Amino acid sequence: MRAVLCNTLFRLFGHRLCCGRIPDWTARIGQRWDTYDVAPLNLYNVMWSIQHWIRCGMTD
């Protein structure tokens, strides 16, 4: 089911969603910026984890 969802998201949005550049200003939203294991609720880290989840769930 995850692969179907990830593949569909990729088909709809292309590389903009799964591989797009995350803006630098997002590092200042939420917790102070730090690595994902220290500050997981920072907006930058949330966006990165969503991109990572989509990339890892896609099938070729």
DSSP file (Angstrom, degrees, kcal/mol; ACC not computed):
  #  RESIDUE AA STRUCTURE BP1 BP2  ACC     N-H-->O    O-->H-N    N-H-->O    O-->H-N    TCO  KAPPA ALPHA  PHI   PSI    X-CA   Y-CA   Z-CA
    1    1 A M     >        0   0    0      0, 0.0     4,-2.2     0, 0.0     5,-0.2   0.000 360.0 360.0 360.0 -39.3    0.0    0.0    0.0
    2    2 A R  H  >  +     0   0    0      1,-0.2     4,-3.0     2,-0.2     5,-0.2   0.910 360.0  52.5 -63.1 -41.7    2.9    2.4    0.8
    3    3 A A  H  > S+     0   0    0      1,-0.2     4,-2.6     2,-0.2    56,-0.3   0.895 108.5  50.4 -62.5 -39.4    4.5    1.8   -2.6
    4    4 A V  H  > S+     0   0    0      2,-0.2     4,-2.2     1,-0.2    -1,-0.2   0.929 113.1  45.9 -63.7 -45.1    1.2    2.6   -4.4
    5    5 A L  H  X S+     0   0    0     -4,-2.2     4,-2.5     2,-0.2    -2,-0.2   0.936 115.0  46.3 -63.4 -47.5    0.8    5.9   -2.4
    6    6 A C  H  X S+     0   0    0     -4,-3.0     4,-2.2     1,-0.2    -2,-0.2   0.903 113.5  48.7 -64.1 -42.2    4.4    6.9   -2.9
    7    7 A N  H  X S+     0   0    0     -4,-2.6     4,-2.4    50,-0.2    -1,-0.2   0.894 111.9  49.6 -64.5 -39.7    4.3    6.1   -6.6
    8    8 A T  H  X S+     0   0    0     -4,-2.2     4,-2.3    -5,-0.2    -2,-0.2   0.917 110.0  50.1 -65.4 -43.9    1.1    8.0   -7.0
    9    9 A L  H  X S+     0   0    0     -4,-2.5     4,-2.7     1,-0.2     5,-0.4   0.905 111.9  48.8 -60.5 -40.9    2.5   11.1   -5.2
   10   10 A F  H  X S+     0   0    0     -4,-2.2     4,-2.6     1,-0.2    -2,-0.2   0.908 110.5  50.3 -65.8 -41.2    5.5   11.0   -7.5
   11   11 A R  H  < S+     0   0    0     -4,-2.4    -2,-0.2     1,-0.2    -1,-0.2   0.883 115.9  43.0 -63.5 -37.7    3.4   10.7  -10.6
   12   12 A L  H  < S+     0   0    0     -4,-2.3    -2,-0.2    -5,-0.1    -1,-0.2   0.915 131.8  18.6 -74.0 -43.9    1.3   13.7   -9.5
   13   13 A F  H >< S-     0   0    0     -4,-2.7     3,-1.1     1,-0.2     4,-0.2   0.557  87.7-157.9-110.2 -11.3    4.0   16.0   -8.3
   14   14 A G  T >X  -     0   0    0     -4,-2.6     4,-1.0    -5,-0.4     3,-0.9  -0.298  64.0 -25.0  66.0-150.6    7.2   14.7   -9.8
   15   15 A H  H 3>>S+     0   0    0      1,-0.2     4,-1.9     2,-0.2     5,-0.5   0.632 122.2  82.2 -73.4 -13.4   10.5   15.5   -8.3
   16   16 A R  H <45S+     0   0    0     -3,-1.1     4,-0.3     3,-0.2    -1,-0.2   0.864 100.3  35.3 -60.4 -35.4    9.2   18.7   -6.7
   17   17 A L  H <45S+     0   0    0     -3,-0.9    -1,-0.2    -4,-0.2    -2,-0.2   0.906 127.7  30.6 -87.9 -44.6    7.7   16.7   -3.7
   18   18 A C  H  <5S+     0   0    0     -4,-1.0    37,-0.2     1,-0.1    -2,-0.2   0.779 137.0  18.0 -89.5 -26.2   10.2   13.9   -3.1
   19   19 A C  T  <5S+     0   0    0     -4,-1.9    -3,-0.2    -5,-0.2    -1,-0.1   0.316  88.8 129.9-128.3   6.1   13.5   15.5   -4.2
   20   20 A G      < -     0   0    0     -5,-0.5     2,-0.2    -4,-0.3    -4,-0.1  -0.213  66.9 -95.5 -66.9 155.6   12.8   19.2   -4.2
   21   21 A R        -     0   0    0      1,-0.1    -1,-0.1     0, 0.0    -2,-0.1  -0.516  33.6-134.8 -71.2 132.7   15.1   21.7   -2.4
   22   22 A I        -     0   0    0     -2,-0.2    -1,-0.1    -3,-0.1    22,-0.0  -0.800  28.7-113.2 -89.0 125.8   13.9   22.5    1.1
   23   23 A P    >   -     0   0    0      0, 0.0     3,-1.2     0, 0.0     4,-0.2  -0.250  15.2-128.8 -61.0 144.8   14.1   26.3    1.6
   24   24 A D  G >  S+     0   0    0      1,-0.2     3,-1.9     2,-0.2     4,-0.2   0.823 102.8  68.0 -62.6 -32.8   16.7   27.5    4.2
   25   25 A W  G >  S+     0   0    0      1,-0.3     3,-1.5     2,-0.2    -1,-0.2   0.724  84.6  71.8 -64.6 -19.7   14.2   29.6    6.1
   26   26 A T  G X  S+     0   0    0     -3,-1.2     3,-1.3     1,-0.3    18,-1.1   0.705  81.9  72.3 -69.3 -16.9   12.3   26.5    7.2
   27   27 A A  G <  S+     0   0    0     -3,-1.9    -1,-0.3     1,-0.2     6,-0.3   0.675  94.2  54.5 -70.1 -15.2   15.2   25.7    9.6
   28   28 A R  G <  S+     0   0    0     -3,-1.5     2,-0.4    -4,-0.2    -1,-0.2   0.388  89.3  92.7 -98.5   3.7   14.0   28.6   11.8
   29   29 A I  S <  S-     0   0    0     -3,-1.3    14,-2.0    -4,-0.1     2,-0.4  -0.831  92.6  -9.2-101.8 133.6   10.4   27.4   12.2
   30   30 A G  S    S+     0   0    0     -2,-0.4    12,-0.2    12,-0.2     3,-0.1  -0.684 123.9  13.0  86.8-136.4    9.5   25.2   15.2
   31   31 A Q  S    S-     0   0    0     -2,-0.4    12,-0.2    10,-0.2     3,-0.1  -0.274  99.2 -84.4 -67.1 160.4   12.4   23.9   17.3
   32   32 A R        -     0   0    0      1,-0.1     2,-0.2    10,-0.1    -1,-0.1  -0.344  62.6 -86.6 -61.5 152.7   15.8   25.5   16.8
   33   33 A W  S    S+     0   0    0     -6,-0.3     2,-0.3    -3,-0.1    -1,-0.1  -0.421  70.3 131.5 -69.9 133.5   17.6   23.8   13.9
   34   34 A D        -     0   0    0      5,-0.3     8,-0.1    -2,-0.2    11,-0.1  -0.915  61.8 -56.0-160.1 179.7   19.6   20.7   14.8
   35   35 A T    >>  -     0   0    0     -2,-0.3     4,-2.8     1,-0.1     3,-1.1  -0.161  57.8-102.7 -63.6 163.7   19.9   17.2   13.4
   36   36 A Y  T 34 S+     0   0    0      1,-0.3    -1,-0.1     2,-0.2     6,-0.1   0.855 120.2  53.8 -59.2 -38.9   16.8   15.1   13.0
   37   37 A D  T 34 S+     0   0    0      1,-0.2    -1,-0.3     2,-0.2    -2,-0.0   0.746 116.9  38.0 -70.8 -21.3   17.5   13.0   16.1
   38   38 A V  T <4 S+     0   0    0     -3,-1.1    -2,-0.2     1,-0.2    -1,-0.2   0.838 133.2  19.4 -94.1 -41.4   17.8   16.1   18.3
   39   39 A A    ><  +     0   0    0     -4,-2.8     3,-1.3     1,-0.1    -5,-0.3  -0.598  66.1 159.8-131.1  71.4   15.1   18.4   16.9
   40   40 A P  T 3  S+     0   0    0      0, 0.0     9,-0.1     0, 0.0    -1,-0.1   0.709  72.1  59.6 -69.8 -18.9   12.6   16.2   14.9
   41   41 A L  T 3  S+     0   0    0      4,-0.1     2,-0.2     5,-0.1   -10,-0.2   0.337  72.9 117.1 -95.7   8.9    9.8   18.8   15.0
   42   42 A N  S <> S-     0   0    0     -3,-1.3     4,-2.3   -12,-0.2     3,-0.2  -0.566  74.9-123.6 -68.8 138.8   11.8   21.5   13.2
   43   43 A L  H  > S+     0   0    0    -14,-2.0     4,-2.5   -17,-0.3     5,-0.2   0.870 110.5  53.4 -56.8 -40.6    9.9   22.3   10.0
   44   44 A Y  H  > S+     0   0    0    -18,-1.1     4,-2.3   -15,-0.3    -1,-0.2   0.928 111.2  45.8 -59.2 -45.8   13.0   21.6    7.9
   45   45 A N  H  > S+     0   0    0     -3,-0.2     4,-2.3    -6,-0.2    -2,-0.2   0.842 111.1  52.5 -69.1 -33.9   13.4   18.1    9.5
   46   46 A V  H  X S+     0   0    0     -4,-2.3     4,-1.9     2,-0.2    -1,-0.2   0.926 111.5  46.2 -65.1 -44.8    9.7   17.3    9.1
   47   47 A M  H  X S+     0   0    0     -4,-2.5     4,-2.2    -5,-0.2    -2,-0.2   0.894 112.5  50.8 -65.5 -39.1    9.9   18.2    5.4
   48   48 A W  H  X S+     0   0    0     -4,-2.3     4,-2.7    -5,-0.2    -1,-0.2   0.914 109.1  50.6 -64.2 -42.6   13.0   16.1    5.0
   49   49 A S  H  X S+     0   0    0     -4,-2.3     4,-2.3     2,-0.2    -1,-0.2   0.857 109.6  50.8 -67.2 -33.5   11.5   13.1    6.7
   50   50 A I  H  X S+     0   0    0     -4,-1.9     4,-2.2     2,-0.2    -1,-0.2   0.931 111.9  47.2 -66.2 -45.5    8.4   13.3    4.5
   51   51 A Q  H  X S+     0   0    0     -4,-2.2     4,-2.7     1,-0.2    -2,-0.2   0.918 113.0  49.3 -60.2 -42.9   10.7   13.4    1.4
   52   52 A H  H  X S+     0   0    0     -4,-2.7     4,-2.5     1,-0.2    -1,-0.2   0.902 109.1  52.2 -63.6 -41.9   12.7   10.5    2.7
   53   53 A W  H  X S+     0   0    0     -4,-2.3     4,-1.1     2,-0.2    -1,-0.2   0.905 112.5  45.6 -61.8 -42.5    9.6    8.5    3.4
   54   54 A I  H  X S+     0   0    0     -4,-2.2     4,-0.9     2,-0.2     3,-0.4   0.940 113.1  49.1 -67.4 -46.5    8.3    9.0   -0.1
   55   55 A R  H >< S+     0   0    0     -4,-2.7     3,-0.5     1,-0.2    -2,-0.2   0.893 112.7  47.4 -61.4 -40.2   11.7    8.2   -1.7
   56   56 A C  H 3< S+     0   0    0     -4,-2.5    -1,-0.2     1,-0.2    -2,-0.2   0.737 111.3  52.0 -73.9 -21.7   12.1    5.0    0.3
   57   57 A G  H 3< S+     0   0    0     -4,-1.1   -50,-0.2    -3,-0.4    -1,-0.2   0.566  86.6 102.4 -92.3  -8.6    8.6    3.8   -0.5
   58   58 A M    <<  -     0   0    0     -4,-0.9     2,-0.3    -3,-0.5   -55,-0.1  -0.433  57.7-149.6 -76.7 149.5    8.8    4.2   -4.3
   59   59 A T              0   0    0    -56,-0.3    -2,-0.1    -2,-0.1    -1,-0.0  -0.831 360.0 360.0-112.6 156.8    9.2    1.2   -6.5
   60   60 A D              0   0    0     -2,-0.3    -1,-0.1     0, 0.0    -2,-0.0   0.439 360.0 360.0 -90.0 360.0   11.0    1.2   -9.9
